[in-house]
Amino acid sequence: MRASAFPVLQCALAAGLAWFVANDLFHHHDPFFAPIAAVVSLGLSLGARVRRSVELIVGVTVGIGVGDTLIAIIGTGAWQITLVVALAMTTAIFLDGGPIISMQAGTSAVLVATLIPPQQGGGPDRMLDALIGGVVGFLVVTLVPVHPVLRARKTAADILGTASEVLQLVADGLVANDPKPIETALRKARTTQTTIEGLRSSLSGGREISRLSPLYRGSRERFDRLAAAADPIDNAMRNIRVLARRSLSLVRDDEILDPRLVDEVEKLAHAVDVLRRVVLADPGQQPDRAEAARVLRSVAVGAKAELVENAGISATVVFAQIRSLIVDLLQVAGLSRISAIATLPPTVPNPAYPPE
Protein backbone atom coordinates (compact mmCIF):
# COMPACT_ATOMS: atom_id res chain seq x y z
CA MET A 1 0.00 0.00 0.00
CA ARG A 2 2.81 2.42 0.82
CA ALA A 3 4.52 1.71 -2.49
CA SER A 4 1.27 2.28 -4.41
CA ALA A 5 0.07 5.38 -2.53
CA PHE A 6 1.70 7.93 -4.81
CA PRO A 7 0.64 6.30 -8.12
CA VAL A 8 -2.93 6.13 -6.76
CA LEU A 9 -2.71 9.84 -5.90
CA GLN A 10 -1.48 10.56 -9.42
CA CYS A 11 -4.44 8.74 -10.96
CA ALA A 12 -6.93 10.49 -8.68
CA LEU A 13 -5.42 13.91 -9.38
CA ALA A 14 -5.38 13.30 -13.14
CA ALA A 15 -9.01 12.12 -13.15
CA GLY A 16 -10.19 15.20 -11.25
CA LEU A 17 -8.18 17.60 -13.40
CA ALA A 18 -9.35 15.95 -16.62
CA TRP A 19 -13.01 16.34 -15.58
CA PHE A 20 -12.39 19.97 -14.60
CA VAL A 21 -10.75 20.83 -17.93
CA ALA A 22 -13.39 19.09 -20.06
CA ASN A 23 -16.42 20.15 -17.99
CA ASP A 24 -15.51 23.60 -16.68
CA LEU A 25 -13.14 24.93 -19.34
CA PHE A 26 -14.50 23.25 -22.49
CA HIS A 27 -18.09 23.07 -21.16
CA HIS A 28 -18.69 19.49 -22.35
CA HIS A 29 -21.75 17.76 -20.93
CA ASP A 30 -20.83 14.82 -18.63
CA PRO A 31 -17.30 14.33 -20.02
CA PHE A 32 -16.84 10.88 -18.47
CA PHE A 33 -14.28 9.82 -21.09
CA ALA A 34 -11.85 12.51 -19.90
CA PRO A 35 -11.17 10.99 -16.43
CA ILE A 36 -11.29 7.48 -17.91
CA ALA A 37 -8.58 8.33 -20.44
CA ALA A 38 -6.53 10.10 -17.76
CA VAL A 39 -6.49 7.04 -15.51
CA VAL A 40 -5.81 4.68 -18.41
CA SER A 41 -2.88 6.76 -19.65
CA LEU A 42 -1.32 6.65 -16.19
CA GLY A 43 -1.83 2.92 -15.76
CA LEU A 44 1.45 1.94 -17.41
CA SER A 45 3.52 5.05 -16.93
CA LEU A 46 5.07 3.93 -13.62
CA GLY A 47 7.24 1.26 -15.20
CA ALA A 48 6.69 1.52 -18.92
CA ARG A 49 7.93 3.73 -21.65
CA VAL A 50 6.25 6.97 -22.64
CA ARG A 51 5.47 5.43 -26.01
CA ARG A 52 3.17 2.88 -24.38
CA SER A 53 1.28 5.60 -22.51
CA VAL A 54 0.86 7.54 -25.76
CA GLU A 55 -0.43 4.35 -27.41
CA LEU A 56 -3.11 4.10 -24.74
CA ILE A 57 -4.18 7.70 -25.27
CA VAL A 58 -4.39 7.25 -29.05
CA GLY A 59 -6.17 3.91 -28.68
CA VAL A 60 -8.89 5.37 -26.46
CA THR A 61 -9.33 8.38 -28.74
CA VAL A 62 -9.53 6.29 -31.92
CA GLY A 63 -11.95 3.78 -30.39
CA ILE A 64 -14.29 6.50 -29.19
CA GLY A 65 -14.06 8.43 -32.46
CA VAL A 66 -14.80 5.43 -34.68
CA GLY A 67 -17.49 4.13 -32.31
CA ASP A 68 -19.29 7.44 -32.07
CA THR A 69 -19.20 8.04 -35.81
CA LEU A 70 -20.49 4.62 -36.86
CA ILE A 71 -22.98 3.90 -34.07
CA ALA A 72 -24.65 7.26 -34.69
CA ILE A 73 -25.27 6.10 -38.27
CA ILE A 74 -25.94 2.35 -38.04
CA GLY A 75 -27.28 2.00 -34.48
CA THR A 76 -26.43 -0.70 -31.93
CA GLY A 77 -26.65 -4.48 -32.10
CA ALA A 78 -24.51 -7.58 -32.56
CA TRP A 79 -23.41 -6.95 -36.16
CA GLN A 80 -22.90 -3.24 -35.45
CA ILE A 81 -20.57 -4.02 -32.54
CA THR A 82 -18.69 -6.50 -34.73
CA LEU A 83 -18.20 -3.88 -37.44
CA VAL A 84 -17.28 -1.07 -35.04
CA VAL A 85 -14.66 -3.09 -33.18
CA ALA A 86 -13.14 -4.38 -36.42
CA LEU A 87 -12.87 -0.88 -37.89
CA ALA A 88 -11.59 0.70 -34.66
CA MET A 89 -8.84 -1.92 -34.26
CA THR A 90 -7.95 -1.76 -37.95
CA THR A 91 -7.61 2.03 -37.76
CA ALA A 92 -5.41 1.74 -34.66
CA ILE A 93 -3.19 -0.88 -36.30
CA PHE A 94 -2.87 1.34 -39.38
CA LEU A 95 -1.73 4.22 -37.17
CA ASP A 96 0.77 2.25 -35.09
CA GLY A 97 0.60 -1.55 -35.25
CA GLY A 98 1.30 -2.12 -31.56
CA PRO A 99 -0.92 -4.48 -29.54
CA ILE A 100 -1.74 -1.93 -26.83
CA ILE A 101 -3.21 0.71 -29.11
CA SER A 102 -5.37 -1.76 -31.05
CA MET A 103 -6.76 -3.47 -27.93
CA GLN A 104 -7.52 -0.14 -26.27
CA ALA A 105 -9.27 1.09 -29.43
CA GLY A 106 -11.38 -2.09 -29.51
CA THR A 107 -12.45 -1.91 -25.86
CA SER A 108 -13.27 1.81 -26.12
CA ALA A 109 -15.38 1.14 -29.22
CA VAL A 110 -17.30 -1.57 -27.32
CA LEU A 111 -17.96 0.87 -24.49
CA VAL A 112 -19.35 3.44 -26.93
CA ALA A 113 -21.42 0.85 -28.80
CA THR A 114 -23.03 -0.71 -25.74
CA LEU A 115 -23.07 1.23 -22.48
CA ILE A 116 -22.76 4.80 -23.73
CA PRO A 117 -24.14 5.11 -27.29
CA PRO A 118 -23.94 8.48 -29.05
CA GLN A 119 -27.61 9.31 -28.53
CA GLN A 120 -26.77 9.94 -24.86
CA GLY A 121 -24.49 12.86 -25.56
CA GLY A 122 -21.97 11.80 -28.18
CA GLY A 123 -20.42 13.62 -31.10
CA PRO A 124 -16.84 14.86 -31.49
CA ASP A 125 -16.84 16.18 -27.91
CA ARG A 126 -16.30 12.68 -26.52
CA MET A 127 -13.30 12.08 -28.74
CA LEU A 128 -11.91 15.42 -27.55
CA ASP A 129 -12.66 14.41 -23.94
CA ALA A 130 -10.54 11.29 -24.37
CA LEU A 131 -7.70 13.35 -25.79
CA ILE A 132 -7.98 15.88 -22.95
CA GLY A 133 -7.85 13.08 -20.37
CA GLY A 134 -4.82 11.48 -21.99
CA VAL A 135 -2.92 14.75 -22.20
CA VAL A 136 -3.76 15.60 -18.57
CA GLY A 137 -2.54 12.16 -17.48
CA PHE A 138 0.70 12.62 -19.41
CA LEU A 139 1.25 16.06 -17.87
CA VAL A 140 0.60 14.73 -14.35
CA VAL A 141 3.19 11.97 -14.71
CA THR A 142 5.66 14.54 -16.08
CA LEU A 143 5.06 17.40 -13.63
CA VAL A 144 4.13 15.35 -10.53
CA PRO A 145 6.09 12.15 -11.15
CA VAL A 146 7.05 9.23 -8.97
CA HIS A 147 10.68 9.69 -7.94
CA PRO A 148 12.71 7.97 -10.69
CA VAL A 149 15.11 6.36 -8.20
CA LEU A 150 12.99 5.38 -5.18
CA ARG A 151 11.05 2.46 -6.67
CA ALA A 152 14.03 1.08 -8.58
CA ARG A 153 16.35 1.19 -5.58
CA LYS A 154 13.79 -0.58 -3.38
CA THR A 155 13.47 -3.34 -5.99
CA ALA A 156 17.26 -3.62 -6.29
CA ALA A 157 17.56 -3.77 -2.48
CA ASP A 158 14.93 -6.55 -2.35
CA ILE A 159 16.95 -8.59 -4.86
CA LEU A 160 20.17 -8.10 -2.92
CA GLY A 161 18.38 -8.95 0.33
CA THR A 162 17.25 -12.25 -1.16
CA ALA A 163 20.78 -12.87 -2.48
CA SER A 164 22.20 -12.41 1.03
CA GLU A 165 19.61 -14.81 2.51
CA VAL A 166 20.35 -17.40 -0.17
CA LEU A 167 24.10 -17.28 0.45
CA GLN A 168 23.64 -17.59 4.20
CA LEU A 169 21.36 -20.62 3.73
CA VAL A 170 23.93 -22.20 1.42
CA ALA A 171 26.65 -21.61 4.01
CA ASP A 172 24.45 -23.13 6.74
CA GLY A 173 23.82 -26.21 4.61
CA LEU A 174 27.50 -26.64 3.82
CA VAL A 175 28.50 -26.33 7.48
CA ALA A 176 25.89 -28.87 8.60
CA ASN A 177 26.33 -31.06 5.50
CA ASP A 178 22.54 -30.79 5.22
CA PRO A 179 20.81 -30.40 1.83
CA LYS A 180 17.58 -28.89 3.22
CA PRO A 181 18.82 -25.29 3.78
CA ILE A 182 20.41 -25.35 0.33
CA GLU A 183 17.18 -26.61 -1.25
CA THR A 184 15.38 -23.69 0.41
CA ALA A 185 18.09 -21.32 -0.85
CA LEU A 186 17.69 -22.59 -4.39
CA ARG A 187 13.93 -22.08 -4.31
CA LYS A 188 14.41 -18.52 -3.08
CA ALA A 189 17.02 -17.80 -5.74
CA ARG A 190 14.75 -19.04 -8.52
CA THR A 191 12.01 -16.56 -7.57
CA THR A 192 14.16 -13.50 -8.21
CA GLN A 193 14.03 -13.37 -12.00
CA THR A 194 10.57 -11.75 -12.01
CA THR A 195 11.81 -9.13 -9.56
CA ILE A 196 14.83 -8.48 -11.78
CA GLU A 197 12.50 -7.87 -14.73
CA GLY A 198 10.54 -5.52 -12.46
CA LEU A 199 13.78 -3.67 -11.73
CA ARG A 200 14.44 -3.23 -15.45
CA SER A 201 10.88 -1.99 -15.95
CA SER A 202 11.24 0.54 -13.11
CA LEU A 203 14.53 1.72 -14.56
CA SER A 204 12.96 2.13 -18.00
CA GLY A 205 10.17 4.30 -16.60
CA GLY A 206 12.53 6.16 -14.26
CA ARG A 207 14.90 7.04 -17.07
CA GLU A 208 12.14 8.80 -18.97
CA ILE A 209 10.91 10.60 -15.85
CA SER A 210 14.44 11.86 -15.12
CA ARG A 211 14.64 13.20 -18.68
CA LEU A 212 11.14 14.70 -18.93
CA SER A 213 10.47 16.04 -15.44
CA PRO A 214 12.23 19.25 -14.39
CA LEU A 215 11.81 18.20 -10.74
CA TYR A 216 14.26 15.30 -10.90
CA ARG A 217 17.01 16.44 -13.21
CA GLY A 218 19.35 16.48 -10.23
CA SER A 219 18.77 12.76 -9.67
CA ARG A 220 20.13 11.68 -13.06
CA GLU A 221 23.61 10.84 -11.79
CA ARG A 222 22.24 8.67 -9.00
CA PHE A 223 19.79 7.06 -11.40
CA ASP A 224 22.59 6.30 -13.88
CA ARG A 225 24.59 4.56 -11.14
CA LEU A 226 21.63 2.39 -10.27
CA ALA A 227 20.93 1.62 -13.94
CA ALA A 228 24.56 0.58 -14.41
CA ALA A 229 24.16 -1.89 -11.53
CA ALA A 230 21.17 -3.70 -13.10
CA ASP A 231 23.19 -6.08 -15.31
CA PRO A 232 25.74 -6.96 -12.57
CA ILE A 233 22.84 -7.66 -10.14
CA ASP A 234 21.23 -9.93 -12.73
CA ASN A 235 24.55 -11.70 -13.36
CA ALA A 236 25.13 -12.04 -9.62
CA MET A 237 21.80 -13.81 -9.10
CA ARG A 238 22.52 -16.18 -11.99
CA ASN A 239 25.89 -17.03 -10.44
CA ILE A 240 24.25 -17.51 -7.04
CA ARG A 241 21.78 -19.99 -8.54
CA VAL A 242 24.66 -21.99 -10.04
CA LEU A 243 26.54 -21.81 -6.73
CA ALA A 244 23.48 -23.12 -4.86
CA ARG A 245 22.93 -25.99 -7.32
CA ARG A 246 26.55 -27.13 -7.12
CA SER A 247 26.54 -26.77 -3.32
CA LEU A 248 23.51 -29.06 -3.24
CA SER A 249 25.36 -31.63 -5.38
CA LEU A 250 28.42 -31.24 -3.15
CA VAL A 251 26.46 -32.08 0.00
CA ARG A 252 24.50 -34.93 -1.56
CA ASP A 253 27.72 -36.47 -2.88
CA ASP A 254 29.38 -36.01 0.53
CA GLU A 255 32.26 -34.28 -1.22
CA ILE A 256 35.24 -33.16 0.87
CA LEU A 257 35.23 -29.39 1.34
CA ASP A 258 37.78 -26.93 2.70
CA PRO A 259 36.09 -25.06 5.61
CA ARG A 260 37.63 -21.82 4.33
CA LEU A 261 35.44 -22.11 1.23
CA VAL A 262 32.36 -22.09 3.45
CA ASP A 263 33.76 -19.03 5.22
CA GLU A 264 33.97 -17.29 1.85
CA VAL A 265 30.29 -17.99 1.16
CA GLU A 266 29.33 -16.66 4.60
CA LYS A 267 31.46 -13.52 4.15
CA LEU A 268 29.80 -12.96 0.78
CA ALA A 269 26.38 -13.11 2.43
CA HIS A 270 27.47 -10.30 4.76
CA ALA A 271 29.01 -8.29 1.89
CA VAL A 272 25.80 -8.52 -0.15
CA ASP A 273 23.82 -7.21 2.81
CA VAL A 274 26.20 -4.24 2.97
CA LEU A 275 25.49 -3.62 -0.71
CA ARG A 276 21.76 -3.78 0.00
CA ARG A 277 22.13 -1.06 2.61
CA VAL A 278 24.21 1.02 0.19
CA VAL A 279 21.41 0.91 -2.38
CA LEU A 280 18.87 2.07 0.21
CA ALA A 281 21.10 4.80 1.69
CA ASP A 282 20.48 8.43 0.80
CA PRO A 283 23.39 10.53 -0.57
CA GLY A 284 25.95 11.16 2.17
CA GLN A 285 24.72 8.31 4.37
CA GLN A 286 26.72 5.21 5.33
CA PRO A 287 27.46 2.64 4.18
CA ASP A 288 28.51 4.02 0.80
CA ARG A 289 29.91 2.29 -2.27
CA ALA A 290 33.48 2.68 -1.04
CA GLU A 291 32.61 0.76 2.14
CA ALA A 292 30.91 -1.99 0.13
CA ALA A 293 33.95 -2.26 -2.14
CA ARG A 294 36.24 -2.52 0.91
CA VAL A 295 34.17 -5.38 2.36
CA LEU A 296 34.11 -7.21 -0.97
CA ARG A 297 37.86 -6.81 -1.42
CA SER A 298 38.37 -8.46 1.97
CA VAL A 299 36.38 -11.43 0.66
CA ALA A 300 38.32 -11.45 -2.62
CA VAL A 301 41.64 -11.76 -0.78
CA GLY A 302 40.61 -15.19 0.52
CA ALA A 303 39.43 -16.58 -2.85
CA LYS A 304 42.70 -18.41 -3.53
CA ALA A 305 43.20 -21.50 -5.63
CA GLU A 306 44.54 -23.38 -2.60
CA LEU A 307 40.93 -23.64 -1.33
CA VAL A 308 40.20 -26.28 -3.97
CA GLU A 309 43.46 -28.21 -4.12
CA ASN A 310 42.56 -31.89 -4.66
CA ALA A 311 38.88 -30.95 -4.46
CA GLY A 312 36.02 -32.52 -6.42
CA ILE A 313 34.25 -30.91 -9.34
CA SER A 314 31.37 -29.45 -7.30
CA ALA A 315 33.71 -27.72 -4.84
CA THR A 316 35.73 -26.38 -7.78
CA VAL A 317 32.57 -24.98 -9.42
CA VAL A 318 31.49 -23.38 -6.12
CA PHE A 319 34.92 -21.75 -5.88
CA ALA A 320 34.67 -20.46 -9.46
CA GLN A 321 31.19 -19.07 -8.80
CA ILE A 322 32.40 -17.28 -5.66
CA ARG A 323 35.07 -15.52 -7.71
CA SER A 324 32.58 -14.62 -10.46
CA LEU A 325 30.13 -13.38 -7.87
CA ILE A 326 32.77 -11.15 -6.27
CA VAL A 327 33.39 -9.54 -9.67
CA ASP A 328 29.66 -8.95 -10.22
CA LEU A 329 29.18 -7.43 -6.78
CA LEU A 330 32.22 -5.16 -7.09
CA GLN A 331 30.67 -3.79 -10.27
CA VAL A 332 27.48 -3.07 -8.31
CA ALA A 333 29.75 -1.18 -5.89
CA GLY A 334 31.00 0.97 -8.77
CA LEU A 335 34.19 -0.73 -9.98
CA SER A 336 34.82 -1.49 -13.63
CA ARG A 337 34.87 -5.15 -14.60
CA ILE A 338 38.63 -5.13 -15.20
CA SER A 339 39.32 -3.50 -11.82
CA ALA A 340 36.98 -6.01 -10.15
CA ILE A 341 38.78 -8.97 -11.72
CA ALA A 342 42.13 -7.50 -10.68
CA THR A 343 41.12 -7.68 -6.98
CA LEU A 344 41.14 -11.50 -7.13
CA PRO A 345 44.23 -13.56 -6.31
CA PRO A 346 45.53 -15.08 -9.57
CA THR A 347 44.90 -18.77 -10.24
CA VAL A 348 47.32 -18.99 -13.20
CA PRO A 349 50.94 -17.84 -13.66
CA ASN A 350 50.09 -15.14 -16.20
CA PRO A 351 46.58 -13.77 -15.60
CA ALA A 352 45.02 -11.50 -18.23
CA TYR A 353 44.44 -8.87 -15.55
CA PRO A 354 47.28 -8.85 -13.00
CA PRO A 355 46.20 -8.27 -9.39
CA GLU A 356 46.19 -4.69 -8.25
Beta strands, then each sheet from edge to edge (+ up, - down):
end
